[in-house]
């Protein structure tokens, strides 16, 4: 469970209606199977010990006694197993029958949770046999032991503090105020739902969204286990539709109409991090609840859970084409409407921006064009400036010229070589020494020019730098770091590429599409060092590391506050086929060094619109002191042991 991961399962046993002994054997077989796969939480369906479709047989003592006897067999069978099991059965208490979920761990019945909301509409008639459960905790006698009985039971793991389990049953989820709401506000981080939802046309879509959104709203893990083959088909068919959700994401689901086990890992650390971040999430202990402790043991909680769930190597970029296109359109609108408002407020009808033929300035220019179109302004009011110097190549220069032409914007070419050489003489710098001074003088000269041009044309200077560069501090302070409005300031580098690609995809201008495609194929570079044989000699990703790695690191550092070791572990899985662990660790160390040391640049960023869940603006998501120490993070990175090379 190291790093907050716990392996969980939802399973549907093959059953025979009213045959408790047979069903018990099937359940024990499943318990043994999941235990062999290191599963720590198992959810089985509603009333699976008897079958959900017993009808009037629920009024027979033989069935009820048989279910209770087999529950004892199952409880005893879990002795010595570090596995939390929830399954459904009918329970007779004080002459009343309840639809109950039993919580079992290590040879002990921890509690019985009754179902509150009993459907009596359409094909359902549960109130005919069962009574609604109550929140109040009472006592139930189970083979000489006293067991708590009631809805307000939460099961807390002493040695895995992130895990507190609450239970609701089937229809409880489908009502306006599910019990899981109060469970989570009382501290539950994982909701288990034994269910017997039957299949009708389209119901799976609603069920899937219901579970996904409940896990999102409650910031919890949600495990839903449904009845399947074996239930009576007199009037209904049950699809064994098992689902596991986590904070709005459906991690895994089973195919319908196939009884099987669905296994994945929940990241409980992510859930706790998200709740910690959301100050409007008021979860706290509730005196109306009974908290029942259990323990997996230090050896189990310290062990590393094998991760089989999908780890997206590009968390900022949707995987599906249609989702990605929709996201691109949305982000471009956010950028353009933010700039539109700034232009309306200032009354300016001119923008000035430096274009290099690179990705970032291309995206910025495309966004400015859209904002001008929204305002019905003449694109000639967009003053683009290319300022060739020592590192400019023909490829980027020609692309900058072609881009301005195809977008019908104003274009200026101002070579800065002479001005930079004069400045070198003024400050006594050797122009043959290609150091940080050599590079930054060029960047600041370009910024000085576009700032002065903004005065000349009464325009707004548009920043082109992206969020990945800002996170790494890969910007010249008061050079490309500075502008009057930074349209790309919360767009990560990996997403910049897709946004430019989206423009290339939707434009009807063939020539524009061609230049955008070539820009996409050009290596990322500030072009501050002289080219070699006419080709770019200064490739950013060779100096600071691959942006796909840095964006991955950035997402988990800022979005969830993960530790360096956990981020390294996830990155090693996500990029298994792309980078060695040694390479990932090298660039992760570089990320943390730069992220901490370069905060002073982010502390004085120009305005710019937030477009996603992560941003680095000091007025928004990242209020971080400029002189914070990275020592604790670097110390943890030094303790990471690399796997031996085979």
Residue pairs with C-beta under 8 A, 6 or more apart in sequence:
1 40
1 160
1 296
1 300
1 301
1 302
1 303
1 305
2 301
2 302
2 303
2 304
2 305
3 269
3 304
3 305
3 563
3 565
3 566
3 569
4 162
4 267
4 268
4 269
4 270
4 272
4 566
5 265
5 266
5 267
5 268
5 269
5 305
5 307
6 40
6 41
6 160
6 163
6 265
6 266
6 268
6 305
7 37
7 38
7 39
7 40
7 41
7 263
7 264
7 265
7 305
7 306
8 39
8 40
8 41
8 42
8 43
8 190
8 221
8 223
8 244
8 263
8 264
8 265
8 266
9 34
9 37
9 39
9 41
9 42
9 43
9 223
9 261
9 262
9 263
10 42
10 43
10 223
10 224
10 225
10 226
10 242
10 243
10 244
10 254
10 261
10 262
11 30
11 34
11 42
11 43
11 44
11 225
11 242
11 260
11 261
11 262
12 44
12 45
12 48
12 225
12 226
12 227
12 228
12 229
12 240
12 242
12 254
12 259
12 260
12 261
13 23
13 26
13 27
13 29
13 30
13 44
13 45
13 48
13 230
13 259
14 26
14 228
14 229
14 230
14 259
15 22
15 23
15 26
15 48
15 51
15 230
15 231
16 22
16 23
16 51
16 230
17 50
17 51
17 53
17 54
17 230
17 231
17 232
18 50
18 51
18 54
18 57
18 63
19 51
20 49
20 50
20 63
20 66
20 67
20 69
20 70
21 66
21 70
23 48
23 49
23 50
23 51
23 70
24 49
24 70
24 73
24 74
27 44
27 48
27 49
27 74
27 87
28 73
28 74
28 77
30 42
30 44
30 261
31 42
31 74
31 77
31 78
31 81
31 83
31 85
33 261
34 42
34 83
34 261
34 263
35 81
35 83
37 263
38 305
38 306
39 83
39 263
40 82
40 83
40 84
40 296
40 300
41 83
41 84
41 86
41 165
41 190
41 192
41 223
42 83
42 84
42 85
42 86
43 86
43 87
43 192
43 193
43 194
43 223
43 224
43 225
44 85
44 86
44 87
44 88
44 194
44 225
45 52
45 87
45 88
45 194
45 195
45 196
45 225
45 226
45 227
45 228
46 52
46 88
46 99
46 101
46 115
46 169
46 170
46 194
46 195
46 196
46 227
47 54
47 88
47 89
47 90
47 99
47 196
47 227
48 87
48 88
48 89
48 194
48 227
49 67
49 70
49 71
49 74
49 87
49 88
49 89
50 57
50 58
50 63
50 66
50 67
50 89
50 90
51 230
51 231
51 232
52 88
52 196
52 227
52 231
52 238
53 231
53 232
53 234
53 236
54 63
55 129
56 129
57 63
58 64
58 90
58 97
58 129
58 130
59 97
59 129
63 90
64 90
64 91
64 92
64 97
67 89
67 90
67 91
68 89
68 91
68 142
71 89
71 102
71 109
71 142
72 142
72 143
74 85
74 87
74 104
75 102
75 104
75 107
75 108
75 109
76 107
78 85
78 104
78 105
78 106
78 107
79 106
79 107
80 106
80 107
81 106
82 106
82 296
82 297
82 300
83 105
83 106
84 103
84 104
84 105
84 155
84 165
84 294
85 102
85 103
85 104
85 105
86 101
86 102
86 103
86 104
86 167
86 192
86 194
87 101
87 102
87 104
87 194
88 99
88 100
88 101
88 102
88 169
88 194
88 196
89 100
89 102
90 97
90 98
90 99
90 100
90 129
90 130
91 97
91 98
91 100
91 112
91 114
91 140
91 149
92 98
93 138
93 140
93 149
96 131
97 129
97 130
97 131
98 114
98 115
98 130
98 131
98 133
99 114
99 115
99 118
99 126
99 130
99 133
99 169
100 112
100 113
100 114
100 115
100 133
101 112
101 113
101 115
101 167
101 169
101 192
101 194
102 109
102 111
102 112
103 109
103 110
103 111
103 112
103 113
103 153
103 155
103 165
103 167
103 292
104 110
105 155
105 294
106 294
109 142
109 145
109 147
110 147
110 148
110 155
110 292
110 294
111 147
111 148
111 149
111 153
111 155
111 290
111 292
112 140
112 147
112 148
112 149
113 133
113 150
113 151
113 153
113 167
113 168
113 169
114 132
114 133
114 134
114 149
114 150
114 151
114 169
115 126
115 130
115 132
115 133
115 168
115 169
115 170
115 171
115 172
116 132
116 133
116 134
116 151
116 168
116 172
116 179
117 132
117 171
117 172
117 174
117 175
118 126
118 127
118 130
118 131
118 132
118 171
119 126
119 171
119 174
120 126
120 127
120 128
123 198
123 235
123 236
124 171
126 171
133 150
133 151
134 150
134 151
135 150
135 151
135 152
135 182
135 288
136 150
136 152
137 148
137 149
137 150
137 152
137 153
137 290
138 148
138 149
138 150
139 146
139 147
139 148
139 149
140 146
140 147
140 148
140 149
141 147
148 290
148 292
150 290
151 168
151 179
152 182
152 186
152 286
152 288
152 289
152 290
153 166
153 167
153 289
153 290
153 292
154 164
154 165
154 166
154 183
154 186
154 187
154 188
154 289
154 290
154 291
154 292
155 164
155 165
155 166
155 291
155 292
155 293
155 294
156 163
156 164
156 165
156 187
156 291
156 292
156 293
156 294
157 163
157 164
157 165
157 293
157 294
157 295
157 296
157 301
158 293
158 294
158 295
159 295
159 296
159 297
159 298
159 300
159 301
160 268
160 296
160 301
162 189
162 268
162 269
162 271
162 272
163 189
163 190
163 268
164 187
164 188
164 189
164 190
164 291
165 188
165 189
165 190
165 191
165 192
166 179
166 180
166 183
166 184
166 186
166 188
166 190
166 191
166 192
167 183
167 191
167 192
167 193
167 194
168 178
168 179
168 180
168 183
168 191
168 192
168 193
169 193
169 194
169 195
170 193
170 194
170 195
170 196
170 197
172 178
172 179
172 180
172 193
173 180
173 193
173 195
173 210
173 211
173 214
173 224
174 210
178 214
180 188
180 191
180 193
180 214
180 218
180 220
180 222
181 218
182 286
183 191
184 191
184 218
184 219
184 220
184 283
185 282
185 283
185 284
185 286
186 283
186 284
186 285
186 286
186 288
186 289
187 283
187 284
187 285
187 286
187 289
187 291
188 220
189 220
189 221
189 268
189 271
189 272
190 220
190 221
190 222
190 223
190 266
190 268
191 214
191 215
191 218
191 220
191 221
191 222
191 223
192 223
192 225
193 211
193 222
193 223
193 224
193 225
194 225
195 224
195 225
195 226
195 227
196 226
196 227
196 231
196 238
197 203
197 207
197 226
197 227
197 238
197 241
198 236
198 237
198 238
198 239
199 236
199 237
199 238
199 239
199 241
199 256
199 257
204 239
204 241
204 256
207 224
207 241
207 243
208 243
208 250
208 253
211 222
211 224
211 243
211 245
211 250
212 245
212 248
212 249
212 250
213 248
214 220
214 222
214 245
215 221
215 222
215 245
215 246
215 247
215 248
215 249
216 247
216 248
219 247
219 271
219 274
219 275
219 278
219 281
220 246
220 247
220 271
221 244
221 245
221 246
221 247
221 266
221 268
221 271
222 243
222 244
222 245
222 246
223 243
223 244
224 241
224 242
224 243
224 244
224 245
225 242
226 238
226 239
226 240
226 241
226 242
227 238
227 240
228 238
228 239
228 240
228 257
228 258
228 259
229 238
229 240
229 257
229 258
229 259
230 259
231 238
237 257
239 256
239 257
240 254
240 256
240 257
240 258
240 259
240 260
241 253
241 254
241 256
242 253
242 254
242 260
242 262
243 250
243 252
243 253
243 254
243 262
244 250
244 251
244 252
244 253
244 262
244 264
244 266
245 251
246 266
246 267
246 270
246 271
247 270
247 271
247 274
251 264
251 266
251 309
252 262
252 263
252 264
252 309
253 262
254 260
254 262
263 308
264 308
264 309
265 305
265 306
265 307
265 308
265 309
269 560
269 562
269 566
270 560
273 560
273 561
273 562
274 560
275 281
275 283
276 561
277 561
285 291
307 569
307 570
307 573
311 570
311 573
311 574
312 319
312 574
313 548
313 552
313 574
313 575
313 578
314 494
314 548
314 551
314 552
315 551
315 552
315 555
315 556
315 559
316 492
316 494
316 495
316 551
316 555
316 612
316 614
317 324
317 327
317 494
317 495
317 498
318 324
318 326
318 327
324 498
324 502
325 502
325 505
328 498
328 499
328 502
329 502
331 491
331 495
331 499
331 611
331 612
332 366
332 367
332 370
332 499
332 502
332 503
334 609
334 610
334 611
335 367
335 370
335 487
335 488
335 491
335 609
335 611
336 367
336 370
336 371
336 374
337 371
337 374
337 609
338 485
338 487
338 608
338 609
339 351
339 367
339 368
339 371
339 462
339 485
339 487
339 609
340 371
340 374
340 375
342 460
342 485
342 607
343 349
343 351
343 371
343 375
343 377
343 460
344 375
346 460
348 458
348 459
348 460
349 377
349 381
350 381
350 382
350 383
350 454
350 457
350 458
350 459
350 460
351 368
351 372
351 381
351 382
351 383
351 459
351 460
351 461
351 462
352 383
352 385
352 450
352 453
352 454
352 457
352 459
352 460
352 461
352 462
353 361
353 364
353 365
353 368
353 382
353 383
353 384
353 385
353 450
353 461
353 462
353 463
353 464
354 361
354 384
354 385
354 386
354 387
354 446
354 447
354 449
354 450
354 464
354 480
355 361
355 362
355 365
355 384
355 385
355 386
355 400
355 403
355 404
355 464
356 386
356 392
356 396
356 400
356 527
357 386
357 395
357 396
357 397
357 398
357 399
357 400
357 403
357 519
357 522
358 396
358 519
358 522
358 524
358 525
358 527
359 493
359 496
359 497
359 500
359 519
359 520
359 522
359 524
360 464
360 465
360 466
360 469
360 488
360 496
361 400
361 464
362 403
362 500
362 516
362 519
363 464
363 466
363 487
363 488
363 491
363 496
363 499
363 500
364 462
364 463
364 464
364 487
364 488
365 382
365 384
365 403
365 404
365 407
365 409
366 407
366 499
366 500
366 503
367 487
367 488
368 382
368 462
368 487
369 379
369 382
369 407
369 409
372 378
372 379
372 381
372 382
373 379
379 407
379 408
379 409
380 408
380 409
380 410
381 410
381 459
382 407
382 409
382 410
383 409
383 410
383 412
383 453
383 457
383 459
384 400
384 403
384 404
384 409
384 410
384 411
384 412
385 411
385 412
385 413
385 414
385 449
385 450
385 453
386 397
386 400
386 401
386 404
386 411
386 412
386 413
386 414
387 413
387 414
387 415
387 416
387 445
387 446
387 449
388 397
388 413
388 415
388 416
388 417
389 415
389 416
389 417
389 420
389 442
389 445
389 528
390 417
390 420
390 438
390 442
390 528
390 529
390 530
391 442
391 525
391 526
391 527
391 528
391 529
391 530
391 531
391 536
391 537
391 538
392 527
392 531
393 527
393 531
393 534
393 535
393 536
394 534
395 518
395 522
395 536
396 522
396 527
396 536
399 515
399 518
399 519
399 522
401 411
401 413
402 511
402 515
403 512
403 515
403 516
403 519
404 410
404 411
405 411
406 509
406 511
406 512
406 515
407 512
412 453
414 449
416 442
416 445
416 446
416 449
419 445
420 441
420 442
420 445
421 431
423 441
423 445
424 430
424 431
424 438
424 441
427 437
429 437
429 438
429 441
431 438
434 529
434 530
438 528
438 529
439 476
439 526
439 528
439 529
440 476
440 477
440 479
442 528
443 476
443 479
443 480
443 526
443 528
444 476
444 478
444 479
446 479
446 480
447 476
447 478
447 479
447 480
447 482
450 461
451 461
451 482
453 459
454 460
454 461
454 484
460 484
460 485
461 483
461 484
461 485
462 483
462 484
462 485
462 486
462 487
463 480
463 482
463 483
463 484
463 485
463 486
463 487
463 488
463 489
463 606
463 608
464 480
464 483
464 486
464 487
464 488
465 475
465 480
465 481
465 486
465 488
465 489
466 488
466 489
466 491
466 492
466 493
466 496
467 488
467 489
467 490
467 491
467 492
467 493
467 554
467 614
467 615
467 616
468 474
468 492
468 493
468 494
468 547
468 550
468 551
468 554
469 475
469 493
470 489
470 601
470 602
470 605
470 616
471 550
471 554
471 591
471 594
471 595
471 602
471 616
472 544
472 550
472 591
472 594
472 595
472 598
473 594
473 595
473 597
473 598
473 599
473 601
473 602
474 540
474 544
474 594
475 481
475 601
477 600
477 601
480 526
481 601
481 605
482 606
483 606
484 606
484 607
485 606
485 607
485 608
486 605
486 606
486 607
486 608
487 608
487 609
488 496
488 608
489 605
489 606
489 608
489 609
489 615
489 616
489 617
490 608
490 609
490 610
490 611
490 612
490 614
490 615
490 616
490 617
491 499
491 611
491 612
492 547
492 551
492 554
492 555
492 612
492 614
493 524
493 547
493 550
493 551
494 547
494 548
494 551
495 551
495 612
497 520
500 516
500 519
500 520
501 516
501 520
503 516
504 512
504 513
504 516
504 517
504 520
507 513
507 516
522 536
523 536
523 539
523 540
523 541
524 539
524 540
524 541
524 547
525 536
525 538
525 539
525 540
526 538
526 540
527 536
527 538
528 538
529 537
529 538
530 537
531 537
540 547
541 547
544 550
544 590
544 594
545 586
545 587
545 590
545 591
546 579
546 587
548 575
549 571
549 575
549 579
549 584
549 587
549 588
549 591
550 587
550 591
552 567
552 570
552 571
552 574
552 575
553 567
553 571
553 587
553 588
553 591
554 591
554 595
554 614
555 614
556 562
556 566
556 567
556 570
557 567
557 591
557 595
558 614
558 616
558 621
558 622
559 613
559 614
562 570
563 636
564 588
564 592
564 633
564 636
564 637
564 640
565 636
565 637
565 639
565 640
567 588
568 581
568 584
568 585
568 588
568 637
568 640
571 584
571 588
572 581
572 584
575 584
581 642
581 643
582 642
585 637
585 640
585 642
588 637
589 634
589 637
592 630
592 633
592 634
592 637
593 630
593 634
595 630
596 628
596 629
596 630
596 633
597 630
599 624
599 625
599 626
599 628
600 626
602 616
602 617
602 618
602 622
602 624
603 618
603 624
603 626
604 618
605 616
605 617
605 618
608 617
610 617
610 620
610 621
614 621
615 621
615 622
616 622
618 624
